[in-house]
Amino acid sequence: MKRTKQQIYLRMTEVFNHMLAGGKVVVKDRYDGVVRESSITAVYSDNTITLCDTVSSDYSVFDVTLKPLKP
């Protein structure tokens, strides 16, 4: 399914703000299939992010689940 520029913009903004707040994401690692919790290291303009605690480190912003921030 092709996403609109608006959908991409909203997701990129959501992920970036989550990273600034120190939030973590949950992702199924492509390399070994293990579900991991990881911190976001970088957000790139090609709609990808780099995660620090996974074997395969580059993921699409749509492949990760944002873990809710603790109050």
C-alpha positions as CSV (number, residue, x, y, z in Angstrom):
1,M,0.0,0.0,0.0
2,K,1.4,3.4,-1.0
3,R,1.3,6.0,1.7
4,T,0.6,9.6,1.2
5,K,3.1,12.4,2.0
6,Q,0.8,13.4,4.8
7,Q,0.8,9.9,6.4
8,I,4.6,9.8,6.1
9,Y,5.0,13.3,7.6
10,L,2.8,12.4,10.5
11,R,4.6,9.2,11.3
12,M,8.0,10.8,11.0
13,T,7.0,13.6,13.3
14,E,5.6,11.1,15.8
15,V,8.7,9.0,15.8
16,F,11.0,12.0,16.1
17,N,9.1,13.4,19.0
18,H,9.1,10.0,20.7
19,M,12.9,9.9,20.2
20,L,13.4,13.4,21.8
21,A,11.3,12.3,24.8
22,G,13.6,9.3,25.4
23,G,11.0,6.8,24.3
24,K,11.7,3.3,23.2
25,V,10.3,1.2,20.4
26,V,9.5,-2.5,20.0
27,V,10.5,-4.3,16.8
28,K,11.0,-7.8,15.5
29,D,14.6,-8.1,14.6
30,R,15.1,-9.0,10.9
31,Y,18.3,-10.9,11.5
32,D,17.2,-13.4,14.2
33,G,13.4,-12.9,14.5
34,V,13.6,-11.9,18.2
35,V,11.3,-9.2,19.5
36,R,13.4,-6.5,21.0
37,E,12.9,-3.2,22.8
38,S,15.3,-0.6,21.6
39,S,16.2,3.1,21.7
40,I,16.1,5.3,18.5
41,T,19.5,6.5,17.6
42,A,18.7,8.5,14.5
43,V,15.8,9.4,12.2
44,Y,16.5,9.9,8.5
45,S,14.7,11.8,5.7
46,D,14.2,8.6,3.7
47,N,11.7,7.4,6.3
48,T,14.1,5.1,8.1
49,I,15.4,5.0,11.7
50,T,18.5,3.5,13.3
51,L,18.1,1.5,16.4
52,C,20.9,0.8,18.9
53,D,19.9,-2.5,20.6
54,T,19.2,-4.7,17.6
55,V,21.3,-6.9,15.3
56,S,19.8,-5.4,12.1
57,S,19.8,-1.7,12.9
58,D,17.9,0.1,10.1
59,Y,14.1,0.0,10.0
60,S,11.3,1.9,8.3
61,V,9.3,4.2,10.6
62,F,6.3,2.0,9.8
63,D,8.0,-1.2,11.0
64,V,8.3,-0.3,14.6
65,T,5.8,0.1,17.5
66,L,6.3,3.0,19.8
67,K,6.3,2.0,23.4
68,P,4.2,4.3,25.5
69,L,6.1,6.8,27.6
70,K,5.9,6.5,31.4
71,P,4.4,9.6,33.2
